[in-house]
Amino acid sequence: MNVRFYIVILFILCTLPAMHFIYGNGNASNSRDKRTAAWFNQLSEDTLEYNYAVSRQLAREALNHAQKNNKINELARAYKNIAESYYKAEVFDTSTRFYHKSNELYQQLDNHQQIGYTYLSIGLNHYYQANYKESMLAYNKAQSVYEKTGNNEKLALIYQNIGLVYNELEDHQKALVYLNQSQEIFIDLDARYNMANNYHNIGAVYSKMEEYDKATHYYEKSYNIFHEINNIHGIGSTLNNMGMVLAAGKNHEQAIKKYHESLVYFRQEKNRYGELSVYHNLGIALMEINRIDDARLYLEKSMELANKHGYIQNYMEGHKSLSHLYENEGSYKEALSHYKKYYAIKDSVNNKETRAIIAEIESDYQHKLDSKELEKHRLLLQRSQIQKTGLLVVMLLFLVFSVFLYKINLRRKKVQHQLKSHKKSLQRLVEEQTEQLKVEISERKLAEESDQLKSAFLANMSHELRTPMNAIIAFSSFLHNPDLTDEKRKEYIQHINSSGKSLLQIIDDIVDSAKIEARQLKINKIRGDLTRLFREEYELFLHSLKAENKEEINLILDIPYNNPVMIEMDPVRLKQVVSNLLENAKKYTQCGSIRFGYVIKHDHIRFFVEDTGIGIPENKQQYIFERFSRIDYKDDKRLRGTGLGLAICKNLVELMGGTISVRSEPDVGSIFIFTLPCGNVEILKENISMDEDNHIPPEPDSFNWQDKTVLIAEDEDLNYKVLQAALTRTRATIIRALDGEEAINICRQQKIDIILMDIQMPKIDGLEATQKIKEMLPALPIIAQTSFALNGERERCIKAGCDDYLSKPIDLQKLLRITSHFLA
């Protein structure tokens, strides 16, 4: 230990003059800073593809170290790396400024390779910002450099980019000359990525020239090569352009499919420019097929990305497209607003040249300021270095004395740290394995429960669907018996109607459940009369009890007011919940009473449905609101069900902002309670007098439309025969059209009083036929009939010009009431 100490002290004393000479001249410090700048630059370049923000920070560290010693090569490299990181982040103005700084320093170093590269990058930045003049100037400078150095691959890239600029300037022949010149070089070099990219560009030019067959040919070539080399960006761009060609050929549905395929690849690549381009194209295609709301959504998405990332040309085109959309929609004020914004941005783009000159002046000034600051900083460092030399010698003597003790202590701590680290690693590994095992067990358990639940649902649903279908088929066949009495015939018809309604209710429950799970079911609140809603529900349910021979059940309506009670509500969904709970009570109550109503509290309304039925065991009450869950009453097959009704009630109540619960006791009864926020409750003075005649279904014989002509536009024979049978007894003249085109021709040739228009028909569908008929005969009533009973379908029909809407299967009494209203 002592011998080593004296040897080190002797070595330090012998080398002090040399050390003083080295540090006094600053060469060692300079060398260290140079190595540090190069190291940070290399890290920045290695990190760029993964995290451009971190890459930029590392490049700034390199910049600081290079500035200390005025190392121009590493300084230029740092500026270039900062520019690259801003280019990756799509901040093109800032990227261009740093490329200019880098370019100036590389010119001092006479580094032709980097001079050409920075000019090429500057041109690309200007191209993305639609600064085509500046872009072309930069490309020409890069071309001059690469022609001197004989770099054919870079020359080909320059020709390609110049071709793209001419394409944007609508000089397509020049664009093709440069692109083909570029492609010849790429083929000679067997540069497959560049070949694919250039085929894509040539296709884009032909697309702009409206030579779509040639465009498709080159896009397919591009796609095949990109697919072979698995280039995500290339595949996405080519699919997007294929979609544009299809859209130009009016094949909008296929175009939309291509756009969505393209969007998958751009999102995978996180290519914001590609995403906004696809969003804009989707908006245009959807606008062409009158899906206006979807079109507006995608155009606004495109503009949001363009504005965020500085794509001025795309942002400007977005305003132009939205102006056309609002103009087609008839919203002229909105259309004018977007058109003004479009021209304002267009004028701003035309003034780019002035701003570029200002930016160049600012860049020159900043560079001079940076150089002056660097010189000042270098002088300060030299003075500081001389002052530190003496202190450094003293510190070195002290450090040498301590170093051996420190090494021994360091080794001991290192061993302890390794043991502790190993122990922690083992503990962490055990914890991770344990947690993973728990997750796997939990997932397996959930999967098994889900499979069991699905199997039970399918088995139960098969039974639920077959039961009413069996009754419909059987009793329908019984009606063919010629010896059947009128009484039996009426009974069988009643069974068929009852089974049909039961089957429709099962289908409605399945559709509602699917819409809820897909989050497509919307709550539409309006201001309505709660008292009238409950009085109407009372009348309808009372009629239902009579129809099912359950008149021994006493139905009680318990509401606090006979006056109108006005609240904000969704009457359709509120009535659906109350109706489902009443049906549930009727199913499980054979005698006694069913009481329902509501109570107004301070900030909510408490609704209830109470029965004296068989009740629910306590251990089953927590499951009844789950989907496909039902209590199995094996001793009574009448108490069957899908297990969806109460689950739908729970979901609807929660969507309306409320909660639902149950209290029940076996053999005593059940009470279902749900609460909803009430908002502003207004109790009006006038009383409600329910006109019972309004609830008596109209009979066809009660209408006399002998002087009326009804056109039924329906391609399905069975659907037509149903409507024909219902309207024949009204003595109206009935005419049939098998498609929309035939319906339009009939309206041109003879007088029609009302049209029942099917939406899904061949040749011309119902919506398009409605629009054309309304252009000729705006006063002619048209009632839409469709099998698509989904949210938004009614609004779509009304928007197309229909006067009312019926969903299939059609309620014949409702059909007669609506038709009577328009024929009155």
Disulfide bonds with the S-S distance in Angstrom:
none
